Amino acid sequence: MKEMGDAVGAVKCKLLGRDMKGWEEQLDLSGYKVELKCVAMYENTYLVVEDLSAAPTLPIQEDIPGIVSHVCPDRRSLWFYPTTCHTVLDTIMNQLDELFYKLTSLPPSFVFPGQLCVAKFTKDDLLYRARVISVLEEKKVTVFYIDFGDSEDKDVEELFMLPEELMIPIPAVVKVEVEYSISNEQEDMMRGEGVVLRLDEGNGRKLAKFLLKGEEMVFRPEDVTETLPVGVKFEVSLGHVETVREVWVTPVYRVEGIKVSEGMVEEVTKVLAGQVQFDKLTNPHLGQMAVAMFSEDEKMYRCRVEEGGMVRFVDFGNREVKDEGKLYKMPRELEKFPPGAFRILLDVDDNVENTEQSMGVVEEKLLNVEKLSLILGHKGLGSFYNGEEVIKFFKQGGEAIEQVTIPQGNIIEIIMSDEEEAEVSDEGEANPQSVPTSQDPVPVTVNHVDTVTSVWVTRADFYPAMDKLRDQLTDLDGRLATKAVIQVGDIVVARFTGDGELYRAKVTSILNELASVLFVDVGDTEQQPVGGFMELPEQLKNLEHYAEKVRLKGWEHFEDCKEMRGLVDKELDKEGLTMTLNHLGEATFWEGGEEIEFNISTD
């Protein structure tokens, strides 16, 4: 019997929606083997139906009018309400309205995942058919409204028993998937009248297309913008100086964890240069990726639509206003490439005015170097280097710093004031082992040594939330639905082989039916079969990730090998650790107020 778990032996059932005449004869002919679907259980009686359908069946390659009732948080899945279901659903809603004051509360003992019930939707205070999908702490449950696709958390006391006659009709909505993300503007349009669904099938997937007033809606790929690592020094090239305090750069070579580099930008530019013809983009919306001609060299580049007719050339950082009809569709083969330029903030004094002259100073200092490097700090502030020397743009009063070239072998006398000499003297006598004052020590636990230069930690502030999450996932063990479709970037529930427990995990790659996942609350990684992941309940999707990756100070010159990682793990596998981060985002660990030093021989 469907949806009855591992029940053994005889159970009491009540078959709904069927005339019992001839039932025994039919059972006899089938050898008393029959598939039934359990829709509820009241007073130790399983209420079952013969219809095993979980939703309306939609044909392939046919136009199906209806309404989109709900768009899921992933922006690719949605619930569609076919027009053919209107009559049945209107009857159900009218019956629920008539029963508003006559419904019986659902006893707490009857509350379990899969139970059908009646609940009042918070947004409109109307009654709807619902299914309990998870039982939470403090007498709360998550319910799914089977005729519309929404879900929300409710108190157990807010649930009512669903009359038997209302259990028989199957849910009115069906879940479908589109190829790319749905924008907020498109969602608003799809909730109105005149929407037509058409299902296509290919490569083992059913993908939905939507037509509005006869015109197919175009969904765009989700933003694949990458993030530069904090505290890592890498070579960059300057793309654009936007203001005296913000510039756009591109990594010269690939940095660990991202694919953007000058080589990637050159590949994108080469594809566009070889394109013979571009299709015009009609009705562009904010944030949409497109192609446009840059006025200075009259070449085509990728861009993103901004307000006021403005576009941003995403591989360099420049902006221009483009008239209507001057934007073109981006070739599909370029959708997989993230924007090639990153916005970096400069720590420039407030009294430096944003003038063409000041911007020229910044541009000159970043261009006239043999090797331009960047170390990104927190909040997007970057420090630029010419080799090993930090590039300074302006003096404290706002005056540009002159660049002086000193011939090799010459001796330059530097004259210091008495105050400067005293300051240098004080710095030289400072205790080198004192705790950094750039940030107060934070209690942490080191969860996982990723490489010899980076570890995953959890701050003590997160311990209570971590414990609660662990308890919730333990309670849900065995009751979570298998996630049917897995995509890179999905947050799922996975079982960690190290301890057999359930954790939240992010899918980082998929190859040959194996998915690599990062356990976002501890930092470990594993490869697991794509069919073994579970759906993460809605109430757990928006929680912070409780593990953060930090870079170890002073380890960049050591080989990343098992032996060295073992040394790091041994020294940091301690209770009562605290951590500080310097302005470069590099971590130092402390025990009992003393800095942890690693005994390493470089011989």
Rosetta blueprint (number, residue, H / E / L):
1 M L
2 K E
3 E L
4 M L
5 G L
6 D L
7 A L
8 V L
9 G L
10 A L
11 V L
12 K L
13 C E
14 K E
15 L E
16 L L
17 G L
18 R L
19 D L
20 M L
21 K L
22 G L
23 W H
24 E H
25 E H
26 Q H
27 L H
28 D H
29 L H
30 S L
31 G L
32 Y L
33 K L
34 V L
35 E L
36 L L
37 K E
38 C E
39 V E
40 A E
41 M E
42 Y E
43 E L
44 N L
45 T E
46 Y E
47 L E
48 V E
49 V E
50 E L
51 D L
52 L L
53 S L
54 A L
55 A L
56 P L
57 T L
58 L L
59 P L
60 I L
61 Q L
62 E L
63 D L
64 I E
65 P E
66 G E
67 I E
68 V E
69 S E
70 H E
71 V E
72 C L
73 P L
74 D L
75 R L
76 R L
77 S E
78 L E
79 W E
80 F E
81 Y E
82 P E
83 T H
84 T H
85 C H
86 H H
87 T H
88 V H
89 L H
90 D H
91 T H
92 I H
93 M H
94 N H
95 Q H
96 L H
97 D H
98 E H
99 L L
100 F L
101 Y L
102 K L
103 L L
104 T L
105 S E
106 L L
107 P L
108 P H
109 S H
110 F H
111 V L
112 F L
113 P L
114 G L
115 Q L
116 L E
117 C E
118 V E
119 A E
120 K E
121 F E
122 T L
123 K L
124 D L
125 D L
126 L E
127 L E
128 Y E
129 R E
130 A E
131 R E
132 V E
133 I E
134 S E
135 V E
136 L L
137 E L
138 E L
139 K L
140 K E
141 V E
142 T E
143 V E
144 F E
145 Y E
146 I L
147 D L
148 F L
149 G L
150 D L
151 S E
152 E E
153 D E
154 K E
155 D E
156 V H
157 E H
158 E H
159 L L
160 F E
161 M L
162 L L
163 P L
164 E H
165 E H
166 L H
167 M L
168 I L
169 P L
170 I L
171 P L
172 A L
173 V L
174 V E
175 K E
176 V E
177 E E
178 V L
179 E L
180 Y L
181 S E
182 I L
183 S L
184 N H
185 E H
186 Q H
187 E H
188 D H
189 M H
190 M H
191 R L
192 G L
193 E L
194 G L
195 V E
196 V E
197 L E
198 R E
199 L E
200 D E
201 E E
202 G E
203 N L
204 G L
205 R E
206 K E
207 L E
208 A E
209 K E
210 F E
211 L E
212 L E
213 K L
214 G L
215 E E
216 E E
217 M L
218 V L
219 F L
220 R E
221 P L
222 E L
223 D L
224 V L
225 T L
226 E L
227 T L
228 L L
229 P L
230 V L
231 G L
232 V L
233 K E
234 F E
235 E E
236 V E
237 S E
238 L E
239 G E
240 H E
241 V E
242 E E
243 T E
244 V L
245 R L
246 E E
247 V E
248 W E
249 V E
250 T E
251 P E
252 V L
253 Y L
254 R L
255 V L
256 E L
257 G L
258 I L
259 K L
260 V L
261 S L
262 E H
263 G H
264 M H
265 V H
266 E H
267 E H
268 V H
269 T H
270 K H
271 V H
272 L H
273 A H
274 G L
275 Q L
276 V L
277 Q L
278 F L
279 D L
280 K E
281 L L
282 T L
283 N L
284 P L
285 H L
286 L L
287 G L
288 Q L
289 M E
290 A E
291 V E
292 A E
293 M E
294 F E
295 S L
296 E L
297 D L
298 E L
299 K E
300 M E
301 Y E
302 R E
303 C E
304 R E
305 V E
306 E L
307 E H
308 G H
309 G H
310 M E
311 V E
312 R E
313 F L
314 V L
315 D L
316 F L
317 G L
318 N L
319 R E
320 E E
321 V E
322 K L
323 D L
324 E L
325 G L
326 K L
327 L L
328 Y E
329 K L
330 M L
331 P L
332 R H
333 E H
334 L H
335 E L
336 K L
337 F L
338 P L
339 P L
340 G L
341 A L
342 F E
343 R E
344 I E
345 L E
346 L L
347 D L
348 V L
349 D L
350 D L
351 N L
352 V L
353 E L
354 N L
355 T L
356 E H
357 Q H
358 S H
359 M H
360 G H
361 V H
362 V H
363 E H
364 E H
365 K H
366 L H
367 L H
368 N L
369 V L
370 E L
371 K L
372 L E
373 S E
374 L E
375 I E
376 L E
377 G L
378 H H
379 K H
380 G H
381 L E
382 G E
383 S E
384 F E
385 Y E
386 N E
387 G L
388 E L
389 E E
390 V E
391 I L
392 K L
393 F L
394 F E
395 K L
396 Q L
397 G L
398 G L
399 E L
400 A E
401 I L
402 E L
403 Q L
404 V L
405 T L
406 I L
407 P L
408 Q L
409 G L
410 N L
411 I L
412 I L
413 E L
414 I L
415 I L
416 M L
417 S L
418 D H
419 E H
420 E H
421 E H
422 A H
423 E H
424 V H
425 S H
426 D H
427 E H
428 G H
429 E H
430 A L
431 N L
432 P L
433 Q L
434 S L
435 V L
436 P L
437 T L
438 S L
439 Q L
440 D L
441 P L
442 V E
443 P E
444 V E
445 T E
446 V E
447 N E
448 H E
449 V E
450 D E
451 T E
452 V L
453 T L
454 S E
455 V E
456 W E
457 V E
458 T E
459 R E
460 A H
461 D H
462 F H
463 Y H
464 P H
465 A H
466 M H
467 D H
468 K H
469 L H
470 R H
471 D H
472 Q H
473 L H
474 T H
475 D H
476 L H
477 D L
478 G L
479 R L
480 L L
481 A L
482 T E
483 K L
484 A L
485 V L
486 I L
487 Q L
488 V L
489 G L
490 D L
491 I E
492 V E
493 V E
494 A E
495 R E
496 F L
497 T L
498 G L
499 D L
500 G L
501 E L
502 L E
503 Y E
504 R E
505 A E
506 K E
507 V E
508 T E
509 S E
510 I E
511 L E
512 N L
513 E L
514 L E
515 A E
516 S E
517 V E
518 L E
519 F E
520 V L
521 D L
522 V L
523 G L
524 D L
525 T E
526 E E
527 Q E
528 Q E
529 P E
530 V H
531 G H
532 G H
533 F L
534 M E
535 E L
536 L L
537 P L
538 E H
539 Q H
540 L H
541 K L
542 N L
543 L L
544 E L
545 H L
546 Y L
547 A L
548 E E
549 K E
550 V E
551 R E
552 L E
553 K L
554 G L
555 W L
556 E L
557 H L
558 F L
559 E L
560 D L
561 C L
562 K H
563 E H
564 M H
565 R H
566 G H
567 L H
568 V H
569 D H
570 K H
571 E H
572 L H
573 D L
574 K L
575 E L
576 G L
577 L E
578 T E
579 M E
580 T E
581 L E
582 N L
583 H L
584 L L
585 G L
586 E E
587 A E
588 T E
589 F E
590 W E
591 E E
592 G L
593 G L
594 E E
595 E E
596 I L
597 E L
598 F L
599 N L
600 I L
601 S L
602 T L
603 D L
